[in-house]
């Protein structure tokens, strides 16, 4: 069923703005000082000014999960052992998707040598592109948004030209926070959505564990925006930096304003935005 709610087929052809948006609320500031009302900007996110937002403070690195003996998991083709610690409820990533991850890297004795939590922000990279994390790409694709898993990377996969092979495996505990892929969200059922009085559809893929954003506060979000036909219009994940706006100041389209309200820091929410909550019958681009 089409999401375009226009008065005629002619108008429907003009209104290519029924969009599905994945929003990851990365952080929000304390209440912003009162300012003069901001004029709504129907030209869309590209016309908005992005206020400066302070980096989210580091959070405590989660204590490594106890490792019962023996552990049974899945061994990928590359040789990484995958052990699911917590099942996610969202979709799984595919090759060429941008993934957002939190992780803790440990030695076999539990000594932590690296943690994205200590830096106060997750890592972000494209599956399939050459990175230092190539060995675990197959394991990442076994995860679902919101899930946690342990990856055990054997020593022979840790050898490179500049490093001596370690004697023991590296262990990573990984949480899949978000992905930028329209196709990955196609399996969400119609009954999963909450439909508001305005016609906005929303579903939480991951409920955040931080404070809830309030009107007047600065929201810092990652999003991927696509049309109903699957064409990706824009993604902050591709740019590697979040988009910032003051909730309630009419700096974004009504659908995004309504959809972000009530989210908690760390949450992932999918929105289906009808034209009247986006760029109207005239459309945008």
Backbone bond lengths (Angstrom), bond angles and torsions (degrees), N, CA, C in turn:
res aa  C-N    CA-C-N  psi(-1)  N-CA   C-N-CA  omega(-1)  CA-C   N-CA-C  phi
1 X - - - 1.457 - - 1.510 108.83 -
2 X 1.308 116.48 133.30 1.459 120.51 -177.18 1.514 110.82 -68.01
3 X 1.317 115.76 145.34 1.464 121.30 175.59 1.518 110.98 -92.04
4 X 1.349 117.88 -4.12 1.457 121.21 -178.39 1.512 109.07 -80.86
5 X 1.317 117.11 117.98 1.461 121.15 -177.30 1.513 108.64 -110.84
6 X 1.330 117.43 80.72 1.455 122.68 -179.09 1.514 109.49 -119.83
7 X 1.341 116.62 172.86 1.450 121.24 -172.61 1.522 113.05 -87.55
8 X 1.321 118.08 -13.34 1.459 119.92 -178.70 1.504 109.24 -156.19
9 X 1.344 116.24 164.11 1.449 119.60 177.07 1.517 110.74 -63.75
10 X 1.309 117.72 -33.78 1.464 121.35 179.29 1.519 109.88 -61.24
11 X 1.321 116.71 -45.43 1.452 119.86 179.19 1.523 110.63 -67.85
12 X 1.317 116.54 -36.55 1.452 119.02 179.62 1.519 111.11 -61.82
13 X 1.317 116.71 -34.21 1.459 119.87 178.53 1.515 111.18 -68.25
14 X 1.322 116.61 -29.16 1.459 120.79 -179.44 1.528 111.23 -81.85
15 X 1.323 116.62 -27.23 1.459 120.26 -172.98 1.518 109.22 -97.58
16 X 1.310 115.96 87.07 1.468 120.88 178.22 1.513 109.45 -100.85
17 X 1.338 115.49 51.38 1.463 118.24 -173.69 1.523 112.80 -130.51
18 X 1.317 118.69 13.65 1.458 117.98 171.38 1.517 106.41 -72.50
19 X 1.323 116.90 110.47 1.457 119.80 -167.53 1.510 112.70 -120.48
20 X 1.313 115.18 152.43 1.457 122.46 170.58 1.510 107.43 -111.52
21 X 1.321 117.43 128.43 1.445 121.39 -174.70 1.516 110.30 -125.77
22 X 1.332 117.42 129.26 1.455 121.48 171.46 1.516 107.29 -97.99
23 X 1.328 116.89 123.43 1.452 121.46 -176.91 1.518 109.44 -117.93
24 X 1.323 115.92 126.50 1.462 121.58 174.43 1.512 107.24 -112.43
25 X 1.333 116.81 112.78 1.460 121.27 179.65 1.517 108.49 -81.80
26 X 1.340 115.03 101.01 1.458 119.84 -174.01 1.519 112.37 -79.05
27 X 1.325 117.07 -42.25 1.456 119.97 -179.06 1.511 109.25 -164.62
28 X 1.325 116.43 160.55 1.459 119.96 173.46 1.510 108.16 -143.20
29 X 1.340 114.45 149.62 1.454 119.33 -175.96 1.511 110.11 -87.47
30 X 1.334 117.96 169.43 1.460 119.97 167.97 1.515 109.27 -61.42
31 X 1.325 116.16 167.66 1.456 120.32 -176.37 1.521 111.03 -50.48
32 X 1.330 114.93 130.43 1.460 120.00 -179.61 1.519 109.27 -77.24
33 X 1.352 118.46 151.51 1.452 120.05 177.46 1.516 110.09 -65.01
34 X 1.344 115.18 153.28 1.450 119.34 -179.34 1.520 109.99 -63.40
35 X 1.323 115.44 138.01 1.460 121.92 179.35 1.502 108.81 -133.62
36 X 1.339 116.08 167.54 1.450 120.59 176.60 1.515 108.93 -64.41
37 X 1.365 118.57 148.45 1.455 120.82 179.97 1.518 111.37 -54.83
38 X 1.318 116.17 141.96 1.457 121.76 179.18 1.514 109.06 -97.31
39 X 1.328 117.11 130.53 1.455 121.07 179.72 1.510 110.35 -67.00
40 X 1.364 118.53 131.75 1.458 119.61 176.56 1.516 110.94 -56.28
41 X 1.331 116.74 145.63 1.446 121.85 -176.48 1.518 109.52 -120.44
42 X 1.345 118.77 85.91 1.462 120.36 -176.44 1.507 113.96 -65.85
43 X 1.327 118.13 -8.23 1.469 119.84 -179.87 1.516 112.21 -69.32
44 X 1.330 117.65 -11.64 1.464 118.64 172.61 1.511 112.71 103.59
45 X 1.335 115.66 174.76 1.471 121.10 -173.67 1.511 114.39 -57.22
46 X 1.351 119.03 -28.09 1.447 119.08 -176.94 1.519 112.03 -68.83
47 X 1.337 116.99 -16.21 1.455 119.66 -178.47 1.526 111.92 -96.63
48 X 1.319 117.66 0.89 1.452 120.02 -174.40 1.520 111.95 -87.48
49 X 1.315 114.84 152.11 1.464 120.83 173.36 1.511 107.30 -90.00
50 X 1.309 117.48 131.31 1.452 121.63 -179.32 1.525 109.60 -96.66
51 X 1.353 118.59 105.99 1.467 120.22 179.49 1.524 110.32 -62.21
52 X 1.303 114.60 155.68 1.459 119.59 177.01 1.527 109.18 -74.11
53 X 1.314 116.98 136.46 1.455 120.52 178.20 1.528 108.10 -127.32
54 X 1.310 115.26 138.46 1.450 119.31 179.73 1.522 110.09 -70.43
55 X 1.340 115.42 147.55 1.454 120.57 177.87 1.531 109.58 -62.33
56 X 1.324 115.88 137.07 1.454 119.57 177.16 1.527 109.90 -59.35
57 X 1.323 117.26 137.18 1.459 119.10 -179.15 1.518 110.70 -66.08
58 X 1.331 116.88 151.05 1.464 119.69 177.53 1.524 110.51 -59.16
59 X 1.313 115.36 148.48 1.453 120.31 174.55 1.516 108.53 -111.72
60 X 1.298 114.40 159.00 1.456 118.70 -177.98 1.530 109.96 -63.11
61 X 1.325 115.46 135.09 1.450 119.48 176.77 1.523 109.35 -65.58
62 X 1.354 117.40 126.02 1.465 118.55 179.74 1.520 110.79 -57.83
63 X 1.313 115.46 142.30 1.463 119.59 177.85 1.523 108.85 -63.84
64 X 1.328 117.73 135.68 1.470 119.81 178.94 1.520 110.82 -54.28
65 X 1.323 114.87 137.80 1.455 120.16 179.15 1.528 110.26 -68.22
66 X 1.315 116.02 137.97 1.463 119.65 178.15 1.522 110.00 -55.88
67 X 1.299 117.10 140.57 1.445 122.16 -176.10 1.531 109.91 -108.01
68 X 1.337 116.71 96.68 1.466 118.90 178.80 1.523 110.35 -66.71
69 X 1.291 115.90 152.06 1.465 121.34 -179.39 1.531 110.01 -113.72
70 X 1.353 117.36 134.14 1.455 124.92 -9.13 1.527 110.69 -85.65
71 X 1.327 117.85 158.63 1.450 122.13 175.99 1.528 109.37 -93.09
72 X 1.305 116.08 135.72 1.452 121.29 179.00 1.517 107.99 -118.73
73 X 1.294 117.17 124.97 1.450 121.08 178.93 1.506 110.62 -143.91
74 X 1.333 115.07 -153.80 1.458 122.32 178.19 1.514 108.17 -109.53
75 X 1.312 117.12 134.88 1.454 121.03 174.58 1.518 108.28 -102.71
76 X 1.333 116.70 120.52 1.463 121.20 -177.95 1.520 110.34 -74.74
77 X 1.334 115.31 170.26 1.465 120.26 -179.18 1.519 111.57 -60.66
78 X 1.331 117.28 -30.06 1.461 120.61 -179.77 1.519 112.71 -80.40
79 X 1.345 116.87 -11.88 1.456 120.15 177.41 1.507 115.39 105.03
80 X 1.335 118.76 4.59 1.460 122.10 178.21 1.525 108.99 -81.88
81 X 1.337 116.20 132.89 1.458 120.51 176.86 1.524 108.37 -87.97
82 X 1.333 115.93 127.05 1.466 123.31 -177.63 1.519 109.30 -111.77
83 X 1.345 115.94 123.29 1.461 121.33 179.91 1.522 107.82 -127.31
84 X 1.320 117.18 116.96 1.462 120.60 -178.85 1.517 110.01 -76.55
85 X 1.331 116.21 128.36 1.461 122.24 178.71 1.517 111.66 -101.08
86 X 1.323 115.96 -33.34 1.467 121.51 -179.46 1.519 107.63 -151.94
87 X 1.311 116.25 126.84 1.463 119.97 -177.08 1.522 110.47 -77.51
88 X 1.331 116.93 132.21 1.453 121.23 176.06 1.518 111.40 -83.14
89 X 1.326 116.24 162.92 1.457 121.66 -178.62 1.524 112.28 -109.21
90 X 1.311 116.64 -9.35 1.457 119.89 -179.05 1.513 111.80 -92.48
91 X 1.340 117.38 -171.37 1.465 121.92 179.97 1.525 112.11 -75.92
92 X 1.323 115.57 171.35 1.463 122.61 176.97 1.521 109.75 -101.82
93 X 1.338 118.64 151.15 1.463 121.11 179.14 1.520 111.79 -80.96
94 X 1.318 115.18 161.50 1.458 123.00 176.21 1.522 108.88 -125.33
95 X 1.316 116.34 168.36 1.459 120.62 177.04 1.519 109.87 -57.21
96 X 1.323 116.71 139.80 1.459 126.54 -179.54 1.534 112.66 81.38
97 X 1.335 118.21 -1.47 1.462 119.62 172.57 1.520 109.27 -78.17
98 X 1.332 116.09 147.58 1.455 120.73 168.71 1.524 107.28 -83.14
99 X 1.329 116.60 128.30 1.463 120.85 -179.92 1.523 109.35 -113.98
100 X 1.322 115.72 146.30 1.461 123.24 176.80 1.526 106.92 -117.41
101 X 1.342 116.17 122.23 1.460 121.19 -171.82 1.524 111.53 -131.76
102 X 1.312 116.00 144.27 1.455 122.11 162.31 1.526 107.33 -108.06
103 X 1.312 117.13 143.08 1.457 118.99 -178.36 1.521 111.57 -151.90
104 X 1.321 114.76 159.01 1.457 123.24 170.72 1.522 107.41 -127.93
105 X 1.329 117.76 124.74 1.457 122.33 178.79 1.516 110.57 -100.31
106 X 1.338 115.99 132.24 1.462 120.48 -175.28 1.523 110.64 -134.14
107 X 1.323 114.39 155.68 1.455 120.54 167.84 1.530 108.40 -83.80
108 X 1.315 115.80 172.89 1.460 119.82 -176.68 1.526 112.62 -61.17
109 X 1.354 117.24 -27.37 1.468 119.93 -179.27 1.524 113.00 -86.53
110 X 1.350 116.63 4.99 1.456 120.55 178.79 1.514 114.78 93.54
111 X 1.329 118.57 -2.60 1.465 121.66 178.23 1.530 109.75 -67.12
112 X 1.325 116.43 124.90 1.470 121.41 -179.76 1.520 108.82 -83.25
113 X 1.347 116.64 125.39 1.461 120.04 179.03 1.523 112.35 -111.98
114 X 1.328 118.38 -11.13 1.463 120.94 179.18 1.517 108.43 -161.18
115 X 1.336 116.45 145.24 1.460 120.14 -179.70 1.518 110.38 -157.40
116 X 1.326 116.95 124.93 1.459 120.59 175.27 1.522 110.70 -69.50
117 X 1.332 117.07 -25.57 1.468 120.47 178.40 1.529 110.74 -64.21
118 X 1.334 116.70 -38.54 1.457 120.00 179.85 1.519 111.74 -65.14
119 X 1.333 117.39 -29.55 1.467 121.16 179.51 1.523 112.24 -83.88
120 X 1.328 117.79 -10.28 1.450 121.09 176.19 1.512 115.05 80.92
121 X 1.330 117.86 11.41 1.457 119.60 177.82 1.522 109.66 -156.71
122 X 1.345 117.28 147.92 1.460 119.79 178.44 1.521 110.75 -75.16
123 X 1.331 116.22 168.58 1.459 120.50 172.91 1.519 108.62 -92.20
124 X 1.334 115.76 161.40 1.447 121.81 -176.03 1.524 108.32 -144.94
125 X 1.314 117.76 127.53 1.464 119.74 176.91 1.526 109.13 -158.99
126 X 1.335 116.76 168.60 1.458 122.62 -177.58 1.520 110.36 -97.26
127 X 1.319 116.57 124.51 1.461 120.60 177.75 1.528 109.71 -62.08
128 X 1.306 116.30 129.21 1.456 120.39 179.83 1.509 113.49 103.79
129 X 1.346 117.42 -21.39 1.452 120.54 175.29 1.526 109.14 -84.11
130 X 1.312 116.18 149.37 1.457 120.27 -176.25 1.519 110.92 -69.25
131 X 1.323 116.27 119.05 1.464 122.68 177.79 1.527 108.05 -142.36
132 X 1.317 115.13 176.55 1.465 119.19 176.49 1.525 111.59 -72.51
133 X 1.345 117.36 -6.95 1.456 121.05 -177.02 1.526 113.02 -106.33
134 X 1.339 117.40 16.13 1.460 120.01 -176.45 1.524 113.25 -55.01
135 X 1.335 116.95 -36.42 1.453 120.24 -174.53 1.522 112.78 -61.61
136 X 1.324 117.50 -24.69 1.452 117.94 -177.49 1.530 113.13 -102.86
137 X 1.333 119.62 6.92 1.464 120.95 -177.86 1.525 112.71 -57.73
138 X 1.337 116.44 -41.97 1.467 118.87 179.19 1.524 110.72 -62.37
139 X 1.312 116.36 -37.19 1.466 120.52 179.64 1.527 110.86 -69.47
140 X 1.329 117.11 -39.12 1.466 120.48 178.57 1.524 110.42 -58.18
141 X 1.329 116.81 -38.13 1.464 120.47 -177.65 1.528 112.76 -71.59
142 X 1.322 117.72 -9.38 1.459 121.28 174.40 1.523 111.77 -86.04
143 X 1.338 117.80 -11.61 1.453 121.89 -175.70 1.525 111.35 -87.72
144 X 1.334 114.69 164.19 1.460 122.12 172.48 1.524 107.83 -124.35
145 X 1.325 116.74 152.89 1.466 120.53 -178.43 1.527 110.32 -53.71
146 X 1.318 114.96 132.08 1.458 121.18 -179.25 1.509 113.55 91.18
147 X 1.332 117.34 -9.68 1.452 121.04 -178.14 1.518 112.88 -85.15
148 X 1.329 115.92 160.25 1.451 122.31 176.01 1.528 108.67 -127.08
149 X 1.318 115.59 145.55 1.460 119.94 -179.71 1.522 109.65 -149.42
150 X 1.340 115.21 158.32 1.457 121.27 174.16 1.528 108.05 -106.82
151 X 1.330 115.21 130.14 1.457 121.27 174.95 1.526 108.23 -109.45
152 X 1.311 117.57 127.45 1.461 122.35 175.04 1.525 107.10 -109.73
153 X 1.336 116.06 111.62 1.461 121.88 -174.69 1.521 108.19 -102.07
154 X 1.325 117.87 115.24 1.470 120.85 -176.21 1.517 111.97 -67.28
155 X 1.332 116.97 156.29 1.472 121.25 -175.43 1.521 113.76 -55.48
156 X 1.327 117.55 -37.43 1.471 119.12 -175.16 1.527 112.75 -65.60
157 X 1.352 117.95 -18.54 1.459 120.44 176.93 1.519 112.20 -88.38
158 X 1.311 117.76 -5.29 1.459 121.76 -176.03 1.522 112.54 -101.10
159 X 1.329 117.06 4.91 1.460 120.84 -179.01 1.527 109.67 -82.33
160 X 1.324 116.41 133.99 1.464 120.56 168.92 1.527 108.43 -141.48
161 X 1.322 116.22 -178.79 1.465 120.12 -173.96 1.518 113.17 -64.99
162 X 1.324 116.37 -24.75 1.464 119.31 -173.10 1.522 112.81 -107.68
163 X 1.313 117.51 4.15 1.458 118.55 -175.14 1.515 110.93 -132.79
164 X 1.299 115.54 146.16 1.451 121.54 174.69 1.519 108.85 -83.20
165 X 1.292 117.43 141.26 1.455 121.19 -179.17 1.521 110.23 -60.41
166 X 1.333 118.15 129.24 1.461 119.79 176.21 1.527 110.16 -72.47
167 X 1.308 115.39 162.63 1.456 120.01 -179.12 1.528 112.21 -85.82
168 X 1.353 117.32 -20.38 1.449 121.32 -176.13 1.528 109.93 -128.79
169 X 1.319 116.79 160.78 1.465 119.41 179.85 1.525 111.88 -70.81
170 X 1.320 115.41 158.85 1.453 121.84 169.11 1.524 107.33 -94.18
171 X 1.316 116.19 143.94 1.462 121.77 -179.51 1.530 108.34 -121.51
172 X 1.316 115.86 128.06 1.466 121.31 177.75 1.524 108.67 -120.43
173 X 1.328 115.73 134.00 1.458 120.56 168.42 1.525 106.83 -105.79
174 X 1.319 115.88 119.45 1.461 122.84 -166.62 1.521 110.49 -120.83
175 X 1.326 116.52 138.43 1.465 122.33 171.50 1.520 108.11 -117.88
176 X 1.336 117.01 127.77 1.465 122.06 177.18 1.520 108.17 -87.04
177 X 1.334 116.36 111.58 1.454 122.01 -174.06 1.522 111.99 -88.19
178 X 1.339 117.14 -46.18 1.468 120.04 -175.46 1.520 109.36 -161.52
179 X 1.333 116.00 161.25 1.459 122.38 173.52 1.516 108.76 -141.16
180 X 1.326 117.19 156.11 1.466 121.13 177.10 1.519 108.52 -111.38
181 X 1.301 116.86 90.18 1.459 121.62 179.85 1.507 108.62 -156.37
182 X 1.316 116.90 117.80 1.456 119.89 177.22 1.516 110.54 -65.77
183 X 1.331 116.98 -43.02 1.461 120.82 -176.08 1.524 111.63 -60.23
184 X 1.320 116.27 -33.03 1.463 119.58 -175.96 1.522 112.47 -68.26
185 X 1.329 118.02 -15.96 1.455 121.08 -176.80 1.528 112.99 -101.18
186 X 1.347 116.97 4.43 1.455 120.00 -174.86 1.523 113.18 -68.56
187 X 1.344 117.78 -19.31 1.457 118.91 -176.01 1.524 112.97 -87.39
188 X 1.337 117.57 6.18 1.465 120.41 176.20 1.520 108.80 -72.45
189 X 1.319 117.67 128.33 1.457 122.47 -176.02 1.527 110.66 -79.75
190 X 1.323 115.20 151.24 1.463 120.37 178.92 1.526 110.95 -59.79
191 X 1.326 116.36 -32.93 1.463 119.82 -178.70 1.524 112.79 -74.30
192 X 1.340 117.52 -10.24 1.468 120.64 178.77 1.525 111.76 -76.20
193 X 1.324 116.94 -21.91 1.458 120.73 -173.52 1.529 111.89 -81.84
194 X 1.324 115.07 146.20 1.459 122.94 165.97 1.516 106.60 -97.46
195 X 1.322 117.56 130.46 1.462 122.29 -179.26 1.526 108.07 -108.04
196 X 1.322 117.01 121.63 1.461 121.22 -179.07 1.528 110.51 -83.39
197 X 1.321 116.96 171.43 1.462 121.86 179.58 1.528 111.72 -61.05
198 X 1.326 117.01 -27.30 1.464 121.17 -178.79 1.527 112.63 -79.19
199 X 1.333 117.11 -13.37 1.452 120.90 -177.17 1.515 113.85 102.48
200 X 1.333 117.87 -2.76 1.461 121.52 177.80 1.524 109.93 -71.37
201 X 1.338 116.46 135.19 1.456 121.73 174.60 1.526 108.44 -105.25
202 X 1.323 116.80 139.52 1.461 119.75 179.51 1.518 110.19 -147.67
203 X 1.320 115.01 150.19 1.458 121.14 174.72 1.520 107.90 -146.67
204 X 1.318 116.90 132.91 1.459 121.89 177.89 1.522 108.90 -85.48
205 X 1.329 116.36 119.49 1.452 121.84 175.31 1.522 110.96 -88.01
206 X 1.317 114.90 -26.17 1.472 120.95 176.77 1.521 107.31 -152.66
207 X 1.333 117.68 119.15 1.463 121.69 177.18 1.522 107.89 -82.54
208 X 1.311 116.86 125.11 1.459 120.18 -177.92 1.516 112.16 -66.68
209 X 1.333 115.04 159.86 1.465 119.88 178.95 1.522 111.84 -109.56
210 X 1.343 116.96 10.06 1.457 121.64 178.42 1.521 111.35 -99.46
211 X 1.342 116.98 -169.57 1.463 120.27 -179.71 1.523 111.73 -68.30
212 X 1.306 116.49 155.18 1.463 122.64 178.03 1.524 110.16 -82.89
213 X 1.326 116.25 134.14 1.463 120.96 179.21 1.532 109.84 -66.66
214 X 1.329 116.57 138.16 1.461 122.29 -179.16 1.528 109.65 -118.67
215 X 1.343 118.17 154.76 1.468 120.46 175.26 1.521 110.69 -55.70
216 X 1.327 115.56 137.49 1.456 121.11 -178.34 1.507 113.72 92.80
217 X 1.347 117.68 -10.06 1.456 121.03 178.03 1.525 110.15 -92.99
218 X 1.309 114.42 156.01 1.460 121.03 179.43 1.522 109.42 -85.35
219 X 1.326 116.54 118.07 1.463 121.39 177.89 1.519 109.14 -94.91
220 X 1.314 116.59 136.37 1.458 122.62 175.24 1.524 106.76 -118.98
221 X 1.336 116.73 111.80 1.461 120.67 -171.66 1.518 110.87 -126.54
222 X 1.321 115.39 149.36 1.448 122.03 164.08 1.523 106.98 -103.02
223 X 1.328 116.81 139.56 1.453 119.40 179.56 1.521 110.77 -145.23
224 X 1.318 115.52 156.35 1.456 123.07 167.28 1.522 106.58 -126.65
225 X 1.322 116.14 130.24 1.456 122.72 -173.72 1.521 109.30 -118.04
226 X 1.322 117.19 128.62 1.465 119.20 176.52 1.518 110.67 -139.67
227 X 1.341 113.28 158.62 1.461 120.01 177.11 1.519 109.32 -80.81
228 X 1.331 114.69 171.35 1.454 119.54 -178.71 1.524 112.13 -62.66
229 X 1.340 117.00 -29.10 1.461 119.85 -179.22 1.528 112.76 -80.08
230 X 1.338 117.25 -0.05 1.452 120.98 177.20 1.513 114.82 99.73
231 X 1.324 117.75 -6.89 1.470 120.49 179.79 1.525 110.10 -69.07
232 X 1.336 116.47 122.93 1.462 120.49 177.24 1.521 108.98 -75.99
233 X 1.324 116.66 124.00 1.457 122.88 -178.31 1.522 111.21 -90.72
234 X 1.330 116.31 -40.07 1.463 119.64 -174.48 1.517 108.65 -164.27
235 X 1.327 116.36 151.49 1.462 120.63 176.46 1.523 109.65 -154.54
236 X 1.323 115.66 124.08 1.465 119.29 175.10 1.523 110.49 -69.60
237 X 1.330 117.87 -24.32 1.455 120.47 179.82 1.520 110.65 -64.62
238 X 1.340 116.69 -34.55 1.460 119.93 177.78 1.527 111.26 -67.76
239 X 1.337 116.11 -32.03 1.469 120.10 -179.99 1.522 112.37 -84.58
240 X 1.322 116.49 -19.23 1.455 120.31 177.26 1.510 114.93 78.56
241 X 1.322 117.89 17.08 1.467 119.78 176.02 1.526 109.08 -145.75
242 X 1.329 118.44 146.58 1.460 120.99 -176.37 1.520 112.31 -76.58
243 X 1.322 114.94 168.71 1.467 123.22 175.36 1.524 107.88 -105.84
244 X 1.317 117.00 135.69 1.453 122.09 -174.66 1.524 111.13 -117.79
245 X 1.324 116.25 138.05 1.466 121.18 174.59 1.518 109.24 -156.13
246 X 1.330 115.78 157.43 1.458 121.48 179.09 1.532 108.25 -89.42
247 X 1.305 116.55 120.02 1.456 121.09 -178.48 1.530 109.84 -65.37
248 X 1.328 115.91 128.85 1.459 121.03 178.89 1.510 114.68 91.47
249 X 1.341 117.93 -2.76 1.471 121.44 -177.94 1.527 112.47 -95.35
250 X 1.332 118.11 6.81 1.473 123.18 177.88 1.525 111.91 59.36
251 X 1.310 116.42 40.05 1.458 121.07 178.76 1.523 112.49 -93.58
252 X 1.325 117.24 -8.61 1.462 121.75 -178.96 1.520 108.83 -133.35
253 X 1.332 116.81 173.06 1.458 120.37 178.97 1.529 109.61 -62.60
254 X 1.347 117.09 151.16 1.476 119.81 -176.36 1.529 113.35 -57.24
255 X 1.327 117.72 -34.86 1.455 119.82 -178.49 1.516 112.74 -63.84
256 X 1.336 116.10 -39.14 1.461 119.84 178.78 1.527 110.48 -72.24
257 X 1.330 115.96 -38.88 1.467 120.10 178.57 1.530 110.45 -60.08
258 X 1.328 115.74 -48.94 1.460 119.74 -179.27 1.525 111.41 -67.83
259 X 1.339 115.83 -36.79 1.455 119.66 -175.36 1.509 114.36 -71.33
260 X 1.322 117.74 -32.91 1.458 120.73 -179.90 1.533 111.40 -79.11
261 X 1.336 116.52 -28.92 1.465 119.78 179.56 1.524 110.11 -55.88
262 X 1.311 116.01 132.43 1.455 121.12 178.87 1.509 114.40 91.41
263 X 1.355 118.01 -9.23 1.460 119.84 177.58 1.531 110.09 -72.56
264 X 1.312 114.98 154.71 1.455 121.31 174.25 1.519 109.21 -109.85
265 X 1.320 115.73 152.78 1.460 120.22 179.45 1.525 109.69 -55.81
266 X 1.335 115.61 130.44 1.451 121.48 -177.80 1.509 114.14 95.20
267 X 1.334 117.65 -4.02 1.454 121.26 -177.04 1.520 112.92 -81.11
268 X 1.333 115.50 157.31 1.462 123.25 175.63 1.523 107.37 -127.32
269 X 1.311 117.02 124.98 1.469 121.14 -176.37 1.517 109.80 -134.96
270 X 1.307 116.45 136.02 1.463 120.76 173.58 1.521 109.39 -101.27
271 X 1.332 115.72 135.68 1.459 122.76 179.60 1.520 109.53 -120.57
272 X 1.334 116.58 140.35 1.460 122.17 169.00 1.517 105.67 -113.44
273 X 1.335 115.70 111.59 1.461 121.90 -168.81 1.530 110.23 -104.38
274 X 1.338 118.15 116.22 1.467 119.94 177.26 1.531 110.47 -73.42
275 X 1.341 117.57 159.64 1.475 121.15 -175.69 1.523 114.52 -53.12
276 X 1.344 116.34 -39.84 1.459 118.30 -176.56 1.520 112.81 -67.12
277 X 1.339 117.75 -14.85 1.456 121.39 175.48 1.524 111.75 -104.11
278 X 1.351 115.27 7.65 1.459 120.06 179.52 1.527 108.98 -120.49
279 X 1.332 117.48 -103.73 1.460 120.56 -174.65 1.521 113.33 -113.93
280 X 1.351 117.35 15.10 1.440 120.89 173.68 1.523 114.10 70.05
281 X 1.309 116.06 -166.82 1.464 121.25 -174.79 1.528 112.23 -72.22
282 X 1.312 118.53 -23.06 1.465 120.69 179.87 1.518 111.90 -77.28
283 X 1.320 116.84 -22.70 1.458 120.55 178.37 1.523 112.26 73.96
284 X 1.313 114.70 -174.67 1.464 121.06 -179.75 1.512 108.02 -150.97
285 X 1.334 117.26 110.38 1.444 121.28 177.82 1.522 112.11 65.39
